[in-house]
Amino acid sequence: MYWFLMRLKEKYARYLLRSYIEASRKSKWCPAPGCGYAVDFVLGSGSYDVSCKCTHSFCWNCTEEVHHPVECDIVAKWILKNTAESRSTTWILANSKPCPKCKRPIEKRDGCMRMTCTPPCRFEFCWLCLGSRSDHGNRTGGFYACNRYEKAGKDGKYDQTKETRKMAKNSLKKYTHYYERWAANERSRVKAMEDLQEMQTVHVEKLKNDYCRSELYFKFITEAWLQIIECRRVLKWTYPYGYYLPEQFFEYLQGEAESWLECLHQCAEKDLKPFVDGKSKDLNGFRTKLSGLTTVTRNYFVNLVRALENGLADVDSVGACNELGNSKASVAMIKKKRKWQQRGSWPCGHCTYFNEESPTICQICNQRSGSSSCGLCTYFNSTSATICLMCNQQR
């Protein structure tokens, strides 16, 4: 009797907790499979991104995985688009025709235009004009060249059908383009998480022993992999954004950020391998390169996220004007530049990397000192240019 009462008490305690969480506006169950934790949300935090104790991160507003800076409505439409039903409907519309008798969709696989519907219908018809087989013969061009179809096509009878099928094929092609890149970045993100775990548990220990360095020295490798994981997540969700809201300026920012991410990922994945295998000795040079690429990639993705948050509005140019209008900020910047010049160091205007050794060429992007990027679109222009070649804004 005692154990029965204890189990009953535990059961009602679970029901009470569940009802409290589901009725609360500040708490939600973690959507991760098999997780029994609840997450509290801090109102007014300015971000819907939350993390559970099980390490799963999700959006508080829609409970999908973290997708900042893309809005929840775009994510919802994209997930619905990715369902099997939606993809099948588009594919059927683009690659099949309905049987004239039973209206079931039929895919053409053979070269002959003579089609036979599947049982129990078995209706025989022409693939081009969808007319009955009995209406075709030598006088109509047979089943390889339907004269009736060609004549009807000239009269405009099939214009709407052809246009609908053409639009469906273009839509499917566009969707495939964005979906493949969305899925590829997700696979790369998952692989990067696995590589980071392997690096922390296996390779860092080996590097410590081989190069007689402390674990703190190799922190730059962990920071690089964490940056790769975060950038892959952001880049992944920029493709649904581009699918629904195509914008030339956005595609430029996305392309710039993606190119630097690929450089960083390759450096952390490929260039690190010789050091792990003990075949390379210039560890300090590699540390400078990887740390620089991490900083540059972070800056590009910060600009990309800021642009998406502001709807691709010009936020950088406003900030630049405010900085130029502020005399104190201008004086501070001049003093800072003089200090850099005295030390022989300078920040690259293209990739923002802080160079300490090279007097004229950036160690990361190989651009010359004194060059700068446009304050509006961040496009890299030469020192003599007075108008940006990308957005035509006065510099």
N, C-alpha and C positions, 0 to 999 in steps of 0.2 A: 504493500500500500504506500509506503514511504517513497519508494523509487518511482511509482506511478505518479505521485503528486509532484515529485521533482521534475520529471519529464514534462508534465503538464505545465508546470511553472516556466520551464525553459521555452516551451512552445509558445505560450502567450507572450513571453518576453520578446521572442523573435517577431511575432505579429505586431507587437507594440512598436518595436524599432522600425519595422518596415513601413507601418502606417505613418510614423513620424517623418521618416525620410521622404516618402512619396508626397506628403502634404506640405513639406517645408519648401520655401522659396530659396533657401540658402544652401540646401544639400541635395545631392543626387547620387544615385548608385553609379559606380564605375561601369562603363559599357564593355570593358574587356571580358572576353570569355573566361568563365570560371572564377572571376574576381568577386569577392563578397564585401569589399570595402565601399564606404560612402565618402564623397568628397564635399568639403565645405567651400563655398564660393565667397570671396571677399567683395562685397558690393562697392562699386566706385573705383575698382582697381584699374579700369581703363582697358583691360584685356580679358577676353573670354577663354584664353588658353589656361587650362588647369592640368595638374599632374596628380595621379593617384599614388598611393604607397606601393602599389604593384609595379610602378615605373611607367604605366600606360598614361599617355597624354592625350587629351581630347578637348574639343570645343564645348564650353559650357552651354552655349546657346542651342546647338543642334546635336550634340553628343557624338558627332563624327570625329575622326582623327583631326589633330591640329592642322588648320589650313590657312592660318594667318599669312599674308594679308588679304587673301581672297574672301569675298563675302559668302555668307552661308547659303544665300539663294542660288549663287552660281554653283556651289558644291552640290546642293540638292539636285539641281537640274543635270549636272554632270553624272552623278551617281545613278539617277533615273535613266540617263542616256546609255549608261553602261550595262543596264540589265539585259538579259538574253532576249526578252520579248522585243525591246526597242531595236536592238541590233538586227534581229531576225526580220522584223517588219521592213526595215530599210533595205536589207539584202534581198528579200523576196521581191520588193517593188522594183529594184534595180536589175535583177537577174532572172526574172520569171514572168510568165504571162498566165492569165486565168483561162481555164478550159471554157470554150464558148457554151458548153452544155451544163456542166456541174459547177463551174466557177472556181474550182480548186486551182491553186497556183502550180504551174508546171515549169520545170527547168529543162532547157534544151542542151543536150550533151553531144548529139551526133551532128554530122554535117548536113544531112538531108532536112528539108523543111517540112517533111511529112511527119506529123506527130500523132501519137496514140495515147489517150488518157489512161491512167491506171484503173484497174478494176475497182468497183463494178461498172464504172462509166464506159470505158473503152471507146470513147468517141474519137474518130479520126478527123483531123483538121489540118489546115495549112498554118504554119508558124507565123508567116508574114501577115496574112490578111485575116487569120482566125476563121476563115470560111471552111465549110464542110469539104471532105475529100471528094465527094461526088460531084462537086462543082468545078473540079480541077482536071486538067488533061493537057494534051499537046497544044490545044488552042489557047490555053491560058498560061503556057510556059512551064507546065509541070510543077514539081515540088522544089525545083532549084532556082527558078526565077519566076515569081508570080507576077504576071502582067496586071492582074486585078489590083494587086497591092501597089504597083508602080503608078497605075492610073489614079487610084484613090489617093495616093500620096501627093500627086500633082494637083489634085482637086482640094487638098488640104484636109482630107478626112481624118488622117492619123497624126496631124500636127500636135494636137494637145496630148495624145498618148505618148508620142515620141519625146515631147518636151518634158512630160512628167517623169519618164524613165531616165532621161538625161539629167534632170535635176536630182533624181534619187542617186544616180551614180556619182555625180559631183559631190553630193552631200556625204555619201559613204566614203569617198576618197578623202575629203576634208576631215571627217571624223577619224578615219584610220591614221592619218598623219598626226593628229594631236594625241590620239589614244596611245599610239606606239611610244611616243616620247614621254607621255605621262607615266606609262607602265615601266619604261626603261629607267627612268629616274627613281621610281619606287624600288625596283630591283637593285639599282646601284646603292640606294640608301640602306637597304637591308644588308647588302654585302659589306658596306662600309662599317655598319654596326658590328658585324661579325669580325671584320679585320681589326677594329679597335679593341675588341675583347681579346683577340689573339695577341695583339701587340702588347696590351697591358699585362697579360698573364704569362706570356712566353718570351717575346722578343726583347722587351725592355730589360728583363733580367739578364739575358744573354749579352746585350749591349753594355750593360753596367760592368759585367765581368771582363768583356773583351777590351773595353776602352778605359776601364778604371775610373768611371764617372759615377756621380751620385744619381739617384732617381730623379731629383729635382732638375738636373741638367737636361734630361730627356722629356721634360714637360712640354716642350715645343712640338713633339710628335703627337702627343695626346690632343693638344689644342688644335693641331691641323686636322686630325680626324674628326673631332667634334664639330669643327667648322664645316667640313665636307658633309657630314650628316645633316646639319641644319640647312646648308645651302641646297642639298638635294631635295629636302622637304619643300623648301620655298620654290625651287625651280619646278618641281613636280606640279604644284598647284598653279603655276603661272600658265601652264598649257590649257587647262579648262578656261582660265580667264581670257586667253588669246582666242579660244574657239568661239566664245560667245561675244567677246568685245574686241574684234580685231583692230589694231591700231599700229601704224607704222612706227611711231615714236616708241611705243611699248616694245615692239619686236626688236628695235635697235638696242634698247636697254637690256632686254632679255638675252640677246645674242652676245653682248659685251660681257655680261655677268657669267653666262654659260661658258664662254671661251676661257675666262680666268679660272673658273671652277675646274674645267678639264685639265688645265695646267697644274693646278694644285693637287688634284686627285692623282694625276700621273706621277707627280713628284713624290707624293706620300706612298704610293703603291709600288712604282717601278724603281725610282731612284734610290729608295731606302733599302732595297733588297741587297745591293752589294755590301752595305754596311752590316746588315744582319748576317750575311754569309762570311763576313770578315775579309772581303776582297778589296775594300777601299779604306783609306786612312784619313782623308780630309773631312773629318766630322764637323769641324767648325765652319767650313765653307758650306757644307750641306745644311747646317743649322741656320745659317744666315739666309740661304736661299729659301728654305721651307718656311721660315718665320716671315720672310718678306712676302711670299706668295699668299700666306694665310692672311696677312694684313690687307693686302691688295684685294683679294677675293672678298673679304669681309666688307671693305669699303664699297665695292661695286654692288653687293647685295643689299647693303644698307640704302644705297641710292635707289635701287629697284623697288625695295619694300616701301620706301618713302613715297615714291612716285605712285605706286598702287594705292597706298593709303589716302593719297590726296587726289585720286582720280586722274593721275597724270598731269595735275596742275603744276604750274611753275612755282615751286616752293624754294628751290635753291637760289633762283635769281633774286627773289625778294629778300632772302637772307643775305645775299651778297650785297645788295643795295643798302640794306640796313647797316651792314658792317662798314661799308665805305662811308656812309653818312655819319657814323659814330667816330668822332675824332679820337677818343680814348682808345678804341679798338684799333684804329689805324696806327696810332703811335706805338701801341704794344706790338703790332705785327711788324712794324719797321725795326724795332729793337730786337725782336726775335730773329728776323732775317739777318741783321748785322751780326748777331751772336753766332748764327749758323755759318756765315761767311768767314768769320774769324777762326772758326774751328775747321773750315774747309768742308763743311757738310751742307747738304741741301735736300729739300723734299721734292720729289718728282711731281710735276703738275699733271702728268698723265695717269700714273698708277698710284700716286700718293706715297710711294715707298720712300723712307728716309735713308738717303745715301750718306755714308760716312767715309768711304774710301775713294770711289771713282769721282774725279773732279768734273767731268762733263757728261758722262754717259750713265744712265740709270742702270743699276745692276740687275733689275728685274725685267723691265720692258725695253731696254736699250734705246730709250729716247734721250735727246739732248737736254741739258740743263737750260732752264729759262722758258721752255715750252709749257703750254698750259691747255687745259680743257675748257670748253664752253660752259659758262655758268648755268645755261638753260638746259642743254641737251647732253652735256658732258662729252661731246665729240672732241677728239684731240686735233688741235690746229697748230700750225707752225707759228713761230714767234713773229713773223712778218705779217701774218693774216690779221686783217681788221674786221672781217665779217666771217662768221662761222660757216663752214662749207656745208654743214648738215641742216641747220635751222635758219640760216641767213640773218641771224641776229647780230647787231653791232657789238663788238667786243670792247 
